[in-house]
């Protein structure tokens, strides 16, 4: 009976019926859990169907029975990454660590898992391999760039993004991410150019519109273009807290307290955990002579500031 259900599962896979296959493999397990090949097929099909819990259980049993099954090992490592179990992802993939540069997506998963575990040395080596072993592979170089960005090695990230833009000048998000690196290096004039290049490739890119405006505001450049970019970002994403925040600050500077409050209240509602929004809102309320509201927002700001003191500060740019 176990073999019959297993065979039905295989037939279902061949017909593209993944759910039917999983049901048959599960039935086969009820008759003979250690049927040869069952866990492997059950795990692989469950993985393809996105049923990671079932896939993990079956693949773990298969890998325990055959530690040389690299396909199962890689699938299981991917599942651990997708479910944010970075410790087990690294432990599972370590035996094939040197091979991962040729499986660029999995190599990226491995490197990110190492970043999450704060194993910087191995993470750097992993992203180095992605780049060095795939010099003409656009996706590999892009993943390497993203990895170095996560590590805070912005100079190396820029080098990789530049290589990607040469390999594929039309690839989206390359200039956007390069701009992100340049912001963190305080090279705002260069970041502006990157965001403009991104918008040439994709004029609807909301994040690039916001960040282009941000680079200009940080250099005290307030033009009609900045206001237009922020409004376009909000039109595309009405809950864009930081775009509302920046517009609120602009309106405070212009003495338009009413519009400042509208935007800053929306920003605070959209992202109530950002202390700097509450600070600006307190200023706007105070200028509108709404003292109680101003005091309340200042108290929220102080409480959030204290709570966030142990975390790294972030630019208002998300």
Order of alpha helices (4+ residues) and beta strands (2+ residues): alpha-alpha-alpha-alpha-alpha-alpha-alpha-alpha-alpha-alpha-alpha-alpha-alpha-alpha-alpha-alpha-alpha-alpha
